[in-house]
Amino acid sequence: MGSSSSSYAPKTIYLDVDGKVQKVVFSRHCSPCDIKELLCSSSNIPRNTAIMMVDPEGALVSIDPTMPTNSPNSLYKVVPLSTGQLGEKEDMFQNVLSQVAEQFSRAFRINELKTEVTNRLAMLEKRVELEGLKVVEIEKCKNDLKKLRDEMTSRGGGRVNCPCKYNFSDDGKKVTPRRDVPNYPKYTLSQETVEALKKPTFDVWHWEHNEMLSCLEYMYHDLGLVKEFNMNPITLKRWLLAIQENYRNNPFHNFRHCFCVSQMMYGMIHLCNLQEKLTLTDMGILMTAAVCHDLDHPGYNNTYQINARTELAVRYNDISPLENHHCAVAFQILSLPECNIFANVDPEAFKQIRQAIITLILATDMARHGEILDSFKQKVDNFDFTNEEHVTCLKMVLIKCCDISNEVRPTEVAEPWVDCLLEEYFMQSDREKSEGLPVAPFMDRDKVTKPTAQIGFIKFVLIPMFETVMKLFPQIEEIMVQPLRDSRDHYEELKQIDDAMTEGSSFVFKLRKDFKKHD
């Protein structure tokens, strides 16, 4: 599995032109016609002249991207063809073509023909991108999507409709990404950025969407996933664009959160040296699950879906409706040939990859937190990286860690996420109140504060989970676990200040009241 990066290197040949050495360089993606024009130009022969090329011994050399290279000591010569030679050449070409066609019909099955067509298409797409013949109007598409989403929301009305961009009840309507070659602005990542990407301290707030797309693209190349899965680089770009466009503009569950989780996964892979312990297929599963884990999140959690009896809750029988929906959207995108980064993977291998990604995305449902962590605790003391069940459990815990890892980051990076999450919670609780549905206290704007929202979550969810992972990877203590302890202390100090201010206000109010009585 995989393709060499050398396939993109230019090719060089040397010609004898009027007794002088002429160096000719061309791309391996050039067509034979392009190469012939280049040879004519290099040999001072008029364009569109029929030519042939011979080696020093007079043997014919094929004029195509696969031609053998030579050296300045073994020059090729380009010779114009006469009319008679042309006729002979055409006859010879027809004979060769007939033989090749016959061999193709015998030797190749339909799947290999499809592969050949796909490779040819990739070559053409690469040329289109390089020549700048098409540009994706990203902002226009975003505006169109926003208008469509607003229109769907206005039509929905009742609480049963938790609007989703994918309407599964209409089998004829699937998202169809543009066939244009994606051309979001290219960013050359500095060495400083490349190193920062590998660390939990990475500041995710400094990056625009196009820059985050470039960072994600870099991660797939850097981990060797493009080569391992023989991904078409253009398809990877198009898939990432489709992913970005299918995250909604929620306060918290948005594309920046997707990038945040994916970057933390990339960082943990490096920090825990997972390349030495897991397979490249495992790396691809971890990264792809992280990228897709909250696709098309509507901004209202599973509790709301179930209590409001939304379409998603009914469809998935109240069992992790959002996580099931994220999986479904992820594989609807991958089902489109233009976006299928696993197109060159063996069908049986893809089936296993698909199941593994689904397992990881479903593991992000916090309702299953205790079950998954308990299972990992039973394995961690005698963990066996050759045991498939152990590795699957580890991958589930890793994506859970990354999904809720904001407090691992520096305070100035982590704290804005708390504001975003509370804003999304308050939107839900306001809607629940208006619809007469139960409201969770930790989501109620009249009952919750930042310190009360964070202290319990850090103490009883984050620290126990990361300390368990620390048993397997002690190196995360300083970089990931200690920041969690510091964050817990920070919010406990804030709570003490809030409590003191509340008590002070109550005391002043009581004094005033007593003073009025005695007055």
Secondary structure, DSSP 8 states (H G I E B T S, - for coil): ----GGGGS-EEEEEEETTEEEEEEE-TT--HHHHHHHHHHHTT--TT--EEEE-TTS-EE--STT-----TTS-BEEEE--HHHHHHHHHHHHHHHHHHHHHHHHH--HHHHHHHHHHHHHHHHHHHHHHT-----HHHHHHHHHHHHHHHHHHH-STT----S--TT-TT-------S----------HHHHHHTTSTT--GGG--HHHHHHHHHHHHHHTTHHHHTT--HHHHHHHHHHHHHTS---SSSSHHHHHHHHHHHHHHHHHTTGGGTS-HHHHHHHHHHHHHTTTT--SS-HHHHHHTT-HHHHHTTTSSHHHHHHHHHHHHHHTSGGG-TTTTS-HHHHHHHHHHHHHHHHTT-GGGHHHHHHHHHHHHTT--TT-HHHHHHHHHHHHHHHHT-GGGS-HHHHHHHHHHHHHHHHHHHHHHHHTT----GGG-TTT--HHHHHHHHIIIIIHHHHHHHHHH-TTHIIIIIHHHHHHHHHHHHHHHHHHHHHHHHHHHHHHHHHHHHH-
